[in-house]
Amino acid sequence: MSVTEVKSGYLIKFFLHNERYTETIPALHNKTTKKRISEQETIYKTAISISDKSSLDKYPNSKILQKAFKCESDAFTIDDYSSIWFQQKQRNWSHTTIRGYSQKYNSYIKPNFGHMRLKDFKASMFDEWASKQTLSGKSINEARNVIHQIFKRAFFDGVIDSNTAERIERYKQDQKEPEPFTKVEIAKILDALETPYREFFQFAIWTGLRTGELLALRWQDVDLDKGVAHIRKNITLNKEKEPKTKGSIRTIEMQFEAIQALKSIINSKYCDEYRVFIDPKTNTTYKYADGLRKYVWKPTLNKIGVKYRYPYQCRHTFASMMLTSGKNPMWVASQMGHADWGMIRKTYGRWIPESSQNKISQ
């Protein structure tokens, strides 16, 4: 059987006249679809055997027929193939990944390169474009990744002979140093906030949870008697889902201040039966974190004269406090959802006492 199931649909694969032909067709897995695609594969083989190009009218997007009859693949533009790439791959992507790829493609790739034929694109064209931009290295690399994925798909489909975009080198990304809050700043911030915002940010500072993890935390995930919380969900763009990596699914040990924040919530009028933290304006789950930043966090810092930093610095604050106090970097890594302590060493190296580093290296 030349038709096999793959994650994104069905794969047609066969050899004919000493040529290898492959094509992935996005589709749901069921008997009817598999039968239809098997019949489609037979049509491909017959058409190639007798050089019948009329089959292209029925299957104009077929990579196998385009390869077999050569000429049509030359006409593909980057914009043409971006649509094919999205169609084939988006089933395996999260909502945020789709949004991110779409934004980068529509903002950077389509206006500058979308009209070009795949075979005419050169890596130097991307470098020339990048040299004129004021974008960060991170944003340029994200655009590079999108165009690389489009060309990779076209190469694997046999539409082009090589992945030209693979020759674009990654750009240097400036690593921003964390700016954790001092204990004096933490005290001023928490004193200025009212319930339940005070408890939200107190818990954030003393657990190091990501914003989406804070929004998704449920009471069923919390064990106050044992002083632990099980991180199982994440909320991004109003969608609850499991964290991306296995390391992010973890059990954290709550510090005293974090436990006190939860007890304060329990004794307030903002204690929900399901979610730990709710929007006091609607008494429902937070849909987005940006409102907290714009209308609570930023005005509070401006009011009390604390230098503004994004709420994500609460996570950096937790890491720096724990490391400074002598906590094992491996423990800090597990608390924050990192697979190993490499990220901790890279990001928070200056807060790790030499004694702690020596213990790990032994």
N, C-alpha and C positions, 0 to 999 in steps of 0.2 A: 504494500500500500504506500503510495507516494504522498498521501495526505495524512498529516499527523496533527494532533492537538498541541498548541502552545498556549502560553499564558494569555496572550493578546488575541487569540483566535485560532486560525488553522494555517499550517505551513504546507505549501506545495513544493515538493522537491523531487527532481528526477534528472536523469542523464539521457541525452538524445544526440546522436551524431557527434559523440565525444565532447559534448558541451554540457555543463552543469547549469540547471535552471532552478531558481528558488523564488518564492514569493509568499509573503505573509498577508493573509486576508483577515482583517478584524471582523469577528463575528461571535455570537453566543454559541456555546457548545451544546448541540443537540443533534439527534439523528438526521433530521430533515436538512439542517444546514450542512452537515458533513456529506450527505448524499449529493446535495447541489454542488458543493465545491469539488467533489470527486468527479462529477460530470464535467465541471469546468476544466479540470485538469486534463480530461480526455480530449476535450475540444482543443486545448493548448497543444497537446502532442500531435493531434491530427493536423492542425493548422501549420505547425512547424514542419512536419514531415512532407506536406505537399505544397509548402510555401504559399499558403492561402492567407493573404493579408487582410481579407475582409473581416476576419475575426476581431480585428482591432476596433471595428465599429461597435461591436457588442461589448468589448472589454477595453475601452480606451486607456484606462489607467493601469492595465496589466504590465507589471515589470518584466514578466517572462516574455510576453509578446513584443514588448519594446526592445528587449535585448535581442530577441531572435531576428527581428526585422530592422534592427539598428537605428534607422534614421530618426524615429520619433523621439528617442531619449535626448537627442541633441537640443531639442527645443525647450526642455524644462528650464524654467527660471528658479531662482532661489525661493521666490514667493510661491511658485507652484508646488515645490517640494516641501515647503514648510507646512502646507495644508495636509499633505500626505503623512508627514512625520507626526503632526498633531493627532490626526485621525487614528493612526496606528498605535500611538503610545499613551494617549491621555487616559485610557481605561486603567492604567497602572499608576497614575499620578494622583496625589492628594489635591484637594481644592486649592490649597495655597501654592502648590507647585505649578498648577495650570495657570493660576493668576500671575505668578512670577514670570514664567516663560512668556506668556502673552504680552505682559507689560514690556519686557526687554525686547521682544521681537518687534512689536509695534512702534516702540520709541526709537530703537537704534538700528535694527537690521533692515526692516522693511523700507524705511525712507531712503536709506543709503545704498542698499545692495539688493533689495527685493526684485528689481527689474532685470538684474543680470542673469544670464544663462549660467547654469552650474559650471559648465566647462570653461567659461571665460573668467571665473573668479580666481584671484591670486592672493596669497597670504599677505603680500606687501600692500594690497589695497586696504585691508583691515588696519594694518599698522599705520598707514598714511592717515586714515580716518581718526584712529585713536590719538595720533600725535597732535591733532587739532582740537581735541576735546578738553574740557575742564573737569571731566568726570573723575571720580576716584578710581584707583587701581582695581578695587573690588567690583565696581560697576562695569568697568571695561572687561574684566574677566568673566563676569556673568553674561555679557553680550557675546563674548568669545565662545563661551560654553554653548549658547543657543545655536550659533551658526555651525559650530563643530558637530553638534548632534544632528542637524539637518543634513550636513554632508555625509556624516557617518551612515545615516539611514539610506541615502542615495547610493553610497558605495556598497553597502551590504546588499542592496537590491540589484546591483549590477548596472545601474544607470550611468555611473561614472567609473573611470578606471582607478582613481585614487582619491583619497580624502584630502583635498587641498587645504581645508581649514585646519587640519591636524598640524600644519606647519606654522601656525600662529603661536608664538611663545606666550606664556603667561606673563602678565604684568605685575610689577612689584606692588604689594599692598602694604600701606602704612598701618602698623599695629598701634591702635590707640591704647594708651596706658589706662588702666582702671583708675577712677577717682572716688574711692570709697569715702563714706561720711565718717567724720570723727565722732567720738562718744558725745562731745559737747553738741555737735550738730544734730545727732540722733535725738538727744534729749529735747532740744529746741523744737525739732520737727514734730515729735510725738506730743509734746505739750500743746502745740498749736492746732493739732488735729482733733476733731470730735469723733465720737463713736458713730458709725462703725469704721470710719476711715482710719482712725488711730490704730485699731486692732489689725486692720488689713496690712498696713505698712509695718507695724511692729512685727507681725508674723513673717512678712516678707524679709525684713532685715535679719531676723533671727533663725530663718530656715534656708535662705538662699534659693527658694523656689523660683522657677521661671514664671512670668506673668500669667501665661496660659494655664500653668499648673495650679496657681493660686485661684484663678477664676473657676476651675473645674473641681476643686477639692470638695468632697462630700463628707458628711458626718460619719457615714459608714466606713470611710477610709481612716478615721481617726480613733486612736485608743489612748485616752487621757490617762488611764491607770498605768499603762506601760510606757507612756510618754513617747509614742511613735505615731507616725502617719504614713499611710501607704499611698504612694503616688502612682495612680493608674490611668488618669485621664488628663487631657489637655484641651483647652478651648481656644481656637483660632478663628477669627472672622465669623463668630457666632456658630461655629461648628465644633461639637464635641467629638473627640477621637482619641485613640490610643497614641502615646508618644511615638516618635519616629524610630528611636533606637531602643534596644533591649536594656541598655544601661539606664535609660530614663525611667523605666518601670522599676521602682525601687521602694525601699522602706527607710524612712529617715528617723533619726533620733531627735526629738524636739528639745531645744534648749528651754530653760526655765521661763525666759521672757516670751517665748512662742506659746508655751502652755498657758501662761497668764493671759495672753491675748485671746485665746480660745475661750477661757473661762469667763472673761469679760463679755464676749459675744453671747455666750449662753445666758448670762444674767441681764442681757439687754433686750429691748423690744425688736431687735433685728435678728433674732435667732430663728432661722428657717429650719424646717424639719429635714430638708434634703441637702442644700448647699451650705457650706460653712460661711461663705461671704456672698451677700446679696446686695443688689443696688438699692439703697434706702429710698430712692426716689420712686421706684416701681415695685419694690419688695419682690423682685424676681431676679433670676440669674443674670449676671453681667453678660451682655452680648459682645462688647468690645472693651478693651482696657484704655482706649485713647481718651474717653471721657474723663476717666479718673486722672489721667495726666494733665489734660487741659484745664479742667474745672476745679480740681482739688489739689493735686500735687504742685503744679507750677505756681498758682496763686499763693499757696501757703509758703513756699520757699521764698518767693518775692517779698511777701509780707514780713517775714522774720529775718530777712537779710542773709539767708544762706545761699551760697553760690548754686545756681541751677544746674542740676544733672538729671539725666533721664531716670525714671524709676528703676530701670535695670541695674543702676548702680547699687541698689539695695542688695542684689545678688553678689556683686563685687565686695560690698561691705561685709557680708557674712563670711565670705571666703577669707578676706584679709584678717578679720577678727579671730577666726578659728585658727588660722595659721600662726598668727602672732602669739596666740595663747599657748602654742606648742602642740596643737592637734596634729596627728599624723596626716601628711598630705594624701595618702591613700584613702584615709577615712573621709577627708574633705571631698576628694574626687567622687567617692561613692554617694555621699550626701547630695552632691550637686548633679548627679546623673551622668558622670563621665566614665567611660569604660576603663580608663587607667589614669595615672596621675600626670601624664604628659602635658595635657592642657593646663593643669594646675601649675606645673613647673614653668611652662611658657608664659602664662598670663600673670601669675602671682608670685613669681620667683623671688622678688625682693621682700616679700613678707614671710618667706619660709626661713626659720632659724637654721643656722648651719648644722646644729645638732640633729635636726629632723632629716635634713638631706643626707647626712652621714649614715643614719640608721637605715634608710632605704637603699643606699648604694652598697651596703655591706652584704 
